[in-house]
Amino acid sequence: MWSPRPAKYGKPINELPFRAPNLELGRSAIPQNFSAALPDSVQVLPITPEIAVASTQLKNFHSDPADQLLVATAQCHRLTLLASDRLIRDGDWVKTIW
C-alpha cells in the first residue's frame, strides 16, 4: 500500500484525521444517492494520493483540512475554484471566482 509520511503529520496519508464537521454536528446530510442527484455537467473528483499530499504542503494556509483539500484539488486539476471564503480568495494558491 502506498503511504507517504508527510513530516507535518508523521502518519500515512490514509490515516490523516480528515472529517466532515458539518455532518458530525448534524447540520447537513448527504443522501446515499448524492452522485445520482448531480447534473451530468458536474463531476465528482476523488481525493488521490497526489491531492492528499499537496493538501499538506500549502504554504501559509490556514488549518482547515476541508479547505486544504479543496485548494489542493483545484491545484492538481488546474481548476478555478468557486469560493466565497475570503481566506481562500485572498491567497494566491489557486485562481478563484465569486
VMD Tcl script that builds the backbone (N, CA, C; Angstrom):
set m [mol new atoms 294]
animate dup $m
set s [atomselect $m all]
$s set {name element resname resid chain x y z} {
  {N N MET 1 A 0.845 -1.184 0.000}
  {CA C MET 1 A 0.000 0.000 0.000}
  {C C MET 1 A 0.891 1.249 0.000}
  {N N TRP 2 A 0.548 2.225 -0.811}
  {CA C TRP 2 A 1.291 3.482 -0.881}
  {C C TRP 2 A 0.893 4.344 0.299}
  {N N SER 3 A 1.875 4.771 1.092}
  {CA C SER 3 A 1.538 5.619 2.238}
  {C C SER 3 A 2.732 6.499 2.617}
  {N N PRO 4 A 2.897 7.642 1.909}
  {CA C PRO 4 A 3.983 8.544 2.271}
  {C C PRO 4 A 3.752 9.105 3.669}
  {N N ARG 5 A 4.803 9.544 4.290}
  {CA C ARG 5 A 4.695 10.103 5.631}
  {C C ARG 5 A 5.101 11.564 5.610}
  {N N PRO 6 A 4.133 12.475 5.365}
  {CA C PRO 6 A 4.486 13.889 5.383}
  {C C PRO 6 A 4.977 14.296 6.766}
  {N N ALA 7 A 6.043 15.060 6.809}
  {CA C ALA 7 A 6.648 15.462 8.079}
  {C C ALA 7 A 5.660 16.213 8.968}
  {N N LYS 8 A 4.736 16.930 8.355}
  {CA C LYS 8 A 3.787 17.739 9.120}
  {C C LYS 8 A 2.933 16.875 10.053}
  {N N TYR 9 A 2.566 15.667 9.618}
  {CA C TYR 9 A 1.671 14.828 10.402}
  {C C TYR 9 A 2.346 13.596 10.996}
  {N N GLY 10 A 3.356 13.059 10.309}
  {CA C GLY 10 A 4.028 11.872 10.800}
  {C C GLY 10 A 3.199 10.608 10.690}
  {N N LYS 11 A 2.083 10.645 9.953}
  {CA C LYS 11 A 1.238 9.476 9.757}
  {C C LYS 11 A 1.054 9.262 8.263}
  {N N PRO 12 A 0.787 8.025 7.850}
  {CA C PRO 12 A 0.482 7.804 6.439}
  {C C PRO 12 A -0.742 8.608 6.026}
  {N N ILE 13 A -0.809 8.977 4.746}
  {CA C ILE 13 A -1.927 9.769 4.234}
  {C C ILE 13 A -3.269 9.120 4.564}
  {N N ASN 14 A -3.352 7.790 4.459}
  {CA C ASN 14 A -4.637 7.146 4.707}
  {C C ASN 14 A -5.033 7.140 6.182}
  {N N GLU 15 A -4.207 7.695 7.053}
  {CA C GLU 15 A -4.541 7.782 8.477}
  {C C GLU 15 A -4.748 9.219 8.944}
  {N N LEU 16 A -4.675 10.189 8.022}
  {CA C LEU 16 A -4.830 11.586 8.425}
  {C C LEU 16 A -6.237 11.830 8.957}
  {N N PRO 17 A -6.380 12.727 9.924}
  {CA C PRO 17 A -7.676 12.916 10.595}
  {C C PRO 17 A -8.628 13.837 9.852}
  {N N PHE 18 A -8.933 13.537 8.580}
  {CA C PHE 18 A -9.910 14.346 7.854}
  {C C PHE 18 A -11.306 13.933 8.291}
  {N N ARG 19 A -12.187 14.894 8.408}
  {CA C ARG 19 A -13.554 14.599 8.815}
  {C C ARG 19 A -14.481 15.660 8.243}
  {N N ALA 20 A -15.751 15.442 8.348}
  {CA C ALA 20 A -16.748 16.390 7.863}
  {C C ALA 20 A -17.448 16.993 9.065}
  {N N PRO 21 A -16.954 18.136 9.574}
  {CA C PRO 21 A -17.524 18.716 10.800}
  {C C PRO 21 A -19.018 18.986 10.705}
  {N N ASN 22 A -19.495 19.462 9.567}
  {CA C ASN 22 A -20.920 19.774 9.457}
  {C C ASN 22 A -21.782 18.524 9.585}
  {N N LEU 23 A -21.299 17.414 9.075}
  {CA C LEU 23 A -22.058 16.173 9.209}
  {C C LEU 23 A -22.062 15.705 10.654}
  {N N GLU 24 A -20.917 15.838 11.325}
  {CA C GLU 24 A -20.836 15.412 12.721}
  {C C GLU 24 A -21.755 16.238 13.608}
  {N N LEU 25 A -21.933 17.494 13.254}
  {CA C LEU 25 A -22.785 18.363 14.067}
  {C C LEU 25 A -24.246 18.291 13.641}
  {N N GLY 26 A -24.546 17.472 12.636}
  {CA C GLY 26 A -25.925 17.312 12.196}
  {C C GLY 26 A -26.447 18.486 11.389}
  {N N ARG 27 A -25.564 19.320 10.850}
  {CA C ARG 27 A -26.004 20.495 10.098}
  {C C ARG 27 A -26.458 20.154 8.688}
  {N N SER 28 A -25.954 19.082 8.141}
  {CA C SER 28 A -26.355 18.700 6.794}
  {C C SER 28 A -26.290 17.193 6.683}
  {N N ALA 29 A -27.007 16.682 5.722}
  {CA C ALA 29 A -26.999 15.245 5.488}
  {C C ALA 29 A -26.794 15.009 4.003}
  {N N ILE 30 A -25.923 14.092 3.674}
  {CA C ILE 30 A -25.678 13.761 2.284}
  {C C ILE 30 A -26.466 12.494 1.986}
  {N N PRO 31 A -27.404 12.580 1.038}
  {CA C PRO 31 A -28.182 11.383 0.716}
  {C C PRO 31 A -27.302 10.310 0.081}
  {N N GLN 32 A -27.702 9.065 0.212}
  {CA C GLN 32 A -26.924 7.966 -0.353}
  {C C GLN 32 A -26.793 8.078 -1.868}
  {N N ASN 33 A -27.772 8.657 -2.528}
  {CA C ASN 33 A -27.740 8.794 -3.987}
  {C C ASN 33 A -27.220 10.170 -4.403}
  {N N PHE 34 A -26.325 10.740 -3.616}
  {CA C PHE 34 A -25.798 12.089 -3.858}
  {C C PHE 34 A -25.291 12.248 -5.287}
  {N N SER 35 A -24.437 11.363 -5.754}
  {CA C SER 35 A -23.864 11.480 -7.095}
  {C C SER 35 A -24.939 11.407 -8.166}
  {N N ALA 36 A -25.946 10.580 -7.952}
  {CA C ALA 36 A -27.021 10.445 -8.940}
  {C C ALA 36 A -27.852 11.717 -9.039}
  {N N ALA 37 A -27.873 12.531 -7.980}
  {CA C ALA 37 A -28.673 13.753 -7.981}
  {C C ALA 37 A -27.977 14.915 -8.674}
  {N N LEU 38 A -26.696 14.760 -8.988}
  {CA C LEU 38 A -25.949 15.842 -9.632}
  {C C LEU 38 A -26.245 15.906 -11.122}
  {N N PRO 39 A -26.220 17.118 -11.693}
  {CA C PRO 39 A -26.394 17.216 -13.145}
  {C C PRO 39 A -25.224 16.536 -13.858}
  {N N ASP 40 A -25.443 16.126 -15.096}
  {CA C ASP 40 A -24.393 15.452 -15.869}
  {C C ASP 40 A -23.156 16.312 -16.049}
  {N N SER 41 A -23.308 17.618 -15.969}
  {CA C SER 41 A -22.173 18.519 -16.184}
  {C C SER 41 A -21.262 18.620 -14.959}
  {N N VAL 42 A -21.652 18.030 -13.836}
  {CA C VAL 42 A -20.856 18.074 -12.603}
  {C C VAL 42 A -20.111 16.752 -12.446}
  {N N GLN 43 A -18.825 16.857 -12.203}
  {CA C GLN 43 A -18.002 15.662 -11.998}
  {C C GLN 43 A -17.455 15.674 -10.575}
  {N N VAL 44 A -17.621 14.589 -9.848}
  {CA C VAL 44 A -17.067 14.452 -8.507}
  {C C VAL 44 A -15.648 13.913 -8.661}
  {N N LEU 45 A -14.675 14.645 -8.118}
  {CA C LEU 45 A -13.275 14.256 -8.230}
  {C C LEU 45 A -12.828 13.535 -6.967}
  {N N PRO 46 A -12.118 12.432 -7.120}
  {CA C PRO 46 A -11.648 11.702 -5.936}
  {C C PRO 46 A -10.452 12.388 -5.294}
  {N N ILE 47 A -10.242 12.096 -4.026}
  {CA C ILE 47 A -9.031 12.557 -3.343}
  {C C ILE 47 A -7.950 11.523 -3.642}
  {N N THR 48 A -7.054 11.889 -4.530}
  {CA C THR 48 A -5.968 10.995 -4.926}
  {C C THR 48 A -4.794 11.160 -3.962}
  {N N PRO 49 A -3.835 10.254 -3.983}
  {CA C PRO 49 A -2.638 10.447 -3.160}
  {C C PRO 49 A -1.941 11.779 -3.458}
  {N N GLU 50 A -1.903 12.181 -4.733}
  {CA C GLU 50 A -1.282 13.457 -5.114}
  {C C GLU 50 A -1.993 14.634 -4.440}
  {N N ILE 51 A -3.304 14.616 -4.436}
  {CA C ILE 51 A -4.090 15.690 -3.814}
  {C C ILE 51 A -3.897 15.674 -2.299}
  {N N ALA 52 A -3.915 14.493 -1.700}
  {CA C ALA 52 A -3.738 14.387 -0.249}
  {C C ALA 52 A -2.396 14.972 0.180}
  {N N VAL 53 A -1.333 14.637 -0.549}
  {CA C VAL 53 A -0.011 15.166 -0.213}
  {C C VAL 53 A 0.027 16.672 -0.449}
  {N N ALA 54 A -0.499 17.134 -1.586}
  {CA C ALA 54 A -0.497 18.572 -1.895}
  {C C ALA 54 A -1.245 19.365 -0.821}
  {N N SER 55 A -2.303 18.781 -0.256}
  {CA C SER 55 A -3.079 19.494 0.769}
  {C C SER 55 A -2.275 19.739 2.040}
  {N N THR 56 A -1.243 18.945 2.266}
  {CA C THR 56 A -0.413 19.120 3.462}
  {C C THR 56 A 0.773 20.046 3.217}
  {N N GLN 57 A 0.946 20.480 1.969}
  {CA C GLN 57 A 2.125 21.265 1.608}
  {C C GLN 57 A 1.789 22.693 1.170}
  {N N LEU 58 A 0.601 23.170 1.474}
  {CA C LEU 58 A 0.216 24.539 1.118}
  {C C LEU 58 A 0.912 25.514 2.065}
  {N N LYS 59 A 1.675 26.414 1.517}
  {CA C LYS 59 A 2.430 27.380 2.329}
  {C C LYS 59 A 1.517 28.492 2.844}
  {N N ASN 60 A 1.644 28.827 4.115}
  {CA C ASN 60 A 0.897 29.918 4.750}
  {C C ASN 60 A -0.610 29.768 4.597}
  {N N PHE 61 A -1.094 28.561 4.675}
  {CA C PHE 61 A -2.529 28.299 4.536}
  {C C PHE 61 A -3.114 28.019 5.907}
  {N N HIS 62 A -4.375 28.389 6.122}
  {CA C HIS 62 A -4.997 28.142 7.419}
  {C C HIS 62 A -5.217 26.642 7.629}
  {N N SER 63 A -5.575 26.257 8.825}
  {CA C SER 63 A -5.530 24.844 9.221}
  {C C SER 63 A -6.819 24.051 8.995}
  {N N ASP 64 A -7.697 24.507 8.125}
  {CA C ASP 64 A -8.942 23.781 7.859}
  {C C ASP 64 A -8.673 22.684 6.819}
  {N N PRO 65 A -8.724 21.399 7.213}
  {CA C PRO 65 A -8.412 20.324 6.277}
  {C C PRO 65 A -9.332 20.286 5.067}
  {N N ALA 66 A -10.603 20.644 5.228}
  {CA C ALA 66 A -11.527 20.642 4.091}
  {C C ALA 66 A -11.099 21.692 3.065}
  {N N ASP 67 A -10.759 22.888 3.530}
  {CA C ASP 67 A -10.285 23.938 2.616}
  {C C ASP 67 A -8.975 23.528 1.958}
  {N N GLN 68 A -8.097 22.881 2.707}
  {CA C GLN 68 A -6.829 22.418 2.146}
  {C C GLN 68 A -7.079 21.432 1.012}
  {N N LEU 69 A -8.026 20.525 1.208}
  {CA C LEU 69 A -8.343 19.549 0.165}
  {C C LEU 69 A -8.979 20.213 -1.058}
  {N N LEU 70 A -9.851 21.192 -0.837}
  {CA C LEU 70 A -10.463 21.906 -1.964}
  {C C LEU 70 A -9.409 22.610 -2.802}
  {N N VAL 71 A -8.514 23.337 -2.146}
  {CA C VAL 71 A -7.475 24.086 -2.853}
  {C C VAL 71 A -6.504 23.128 -3.541}
  {N N ALA 72 A -6.100 22.086 -2.867}
  {CA C ALA 72 A -5.171 21.124 -3.470}
  {C C ALA 72 A -5.803 20.433 -4.677}
  {N N THR 73 A -7.086 20.134 -4.599}
  {CA C THR 73 A -7.788 19.522 -5.733}
  {C C THR 73 A -7.803 20.481 -6.921}
  {N N ALA 74 A -8.113 21.747 -6.659}
  {CA C ALA 74 A -8.118 22.744 -7.735}
  {C C ALA 74 A -6.724 22.895 -8.343}
  {N N GLN 75 A -5.702 22.895 -7.488}
  {CA C GLN 75 A -4.323 22.997 -7.996}
  {C C GLN 75 A -3.964 21.809 -8.877}
  {N N CYS 76 A -4.202 20.614 -8.387}
  {CA C CYS 76 A -3.793 19.406 -9.106}
  {C C CYS 76 A -4.529 19.233 -10.432}
  {N N HIS 77 A -5.754 19.721 -10.489}
  {CA C HIS 77 A -6.542 19.604 -11.718}
  {C C HIS 77 A -6.516 20.898 -12.544}
  {N N ARG 78 A -5.757 21.886 -12.051}
  {CA C ARG 78 A -5.651 23.194 -12.725}
  {C C ARG 78 A -7.034 23.790 -12.999}
  {N N LEU 79 A -7.820 23.860 -11.917}
  {CA C LEU 79 A -9.184 24.384 -11.988}
  {C C LEU 79 A -9.283 25.729 -11.300}
  {N N THR 80 A -10.256 26.517 -11.706}
  {CA C THR 80 A -10.623 27.731 -10.991}
  {C C THR 80 A -11.632 27.333 -9.929}
  {N N LEU 81 A -11.427 27.809 -8.714}
  {CA C LEU 81 A -12.270 27.420 -7.589}
  {C C LEU 81 A -13.328 28.495 -7.337}
  {N N LEU 82 A -14.585 28.081 -7.298}
  {CA C LEU 82 A -15.681 28.969 -6.931}
  {C C LEU 82 A -15.731 28.989 -5.414}
  {N N ALA 83 A -15.352 30.122 -4.804}
  {CA C ALA 83 A -15.216 30.160 -3.348}
  {C C ALA 83 A -15.705 31.478 -2.770}
  {N N SER 84 A -16.517 31.379 -1.724}
  {CA C SER 84 A -16.931 32.584 -1.009}
  {C C SER 84 A -16.001 32.870 0.168}
  {N N ASP 85 A -15.211 31.902 0.551}
  {CA C ASP 85 A -14.314 32.008 1.706}
  {C C ASP 85 A -13.175 32.985 1.409}
  {N N ARG 86 A -13.170 34.106 2.122}
  {CA C ARG 86 A -12.153 35.138 1.889}
  {C C ARG 86 A -10.739 34.627 2.170}
  {N N LEU 87 A -10.603 33.697 3.116}
  {CA C LEU 87 A -9.279 33.143 3.416}
  {C C LEU 87 A -8.692 32.417 2.207}
  {N N ILE 88 A -9.538 31.824 1.400}
  {CA C ILE 88 A -9.081 31.171 0.172}
  {C C ILE 88 A -8.918 32.202 -0.942}
  {N N ARG 89 A -9.899 33.062 -1.095}
  {CA C ARG 89 A -9.881 34.047 -2.200}
  {C C ARG 89 A -8.722 35.021 -2.096}
  {N N ASP 90 A -8.343 35.411 -0.883}
  {CA C ASP 90 A -7.284 36.410 -0.724}
  {C C ASP 90 A -5.883 35.835 -0.899}
  {N N GLY 91 A -5.761 34.520 -0.945}
  {CA C GLY 91 A -4.449 33.895 -1.126}
  {C C GLY 91 A -4.114 33.747 -2.600}
  {N N ASP 92 A -2.917 33.260 -2.863}
  {CA C ASP 92 A -2.504 33.058 -4.248}
  {C C ASP 92 A -2.271 31.586 -4.563}
  {N N TRP 93 A -2.931 30.693 -3.830}
  {CA C TRP 93 A -2.740 29.261 -4.029}
  {C C TRP 93 A -3.408 28.772 -5.288}
  {N N VAL 94 A -4.554 29.382 -5.620}
  {CA C VAL 94 A -5.343 28.909 -6.754}
  {C C VAL 94 A -6.195 30.082 -7.265}
  {N N LYS 95 A -6.513 30.059 -8.549}
  {CA C LYS 95 A -7.393 31.093 -9.116}
  {C C LYS 95 A -8.797 30.852 -8.591}
  {N N THR 96 A -9.458 31.929 -8.140}
  {CA C THR 96 A -10.822 31.809 -7.608}
  {C C THR 96 A -11.743 32.815 -8.289}
  {N N ILE 97 A -13.020 32.506 -8.228}
  {CA C ILE 97 A -14.067 33.447 -8.638}
  {C C ILE 97 A -15.151 33.414 -7.568}
  {N N TRP 98 A -15.864 34.529 -7.452}
  {CA C TRP 98 A -17.008 34.593 -6.550}
  {C C TRP 98 A -17.982 35.622 -7.052}
}
mol reanalyze $m
mol bondsrecalc $m
mol representation Tube
mol addrep $m
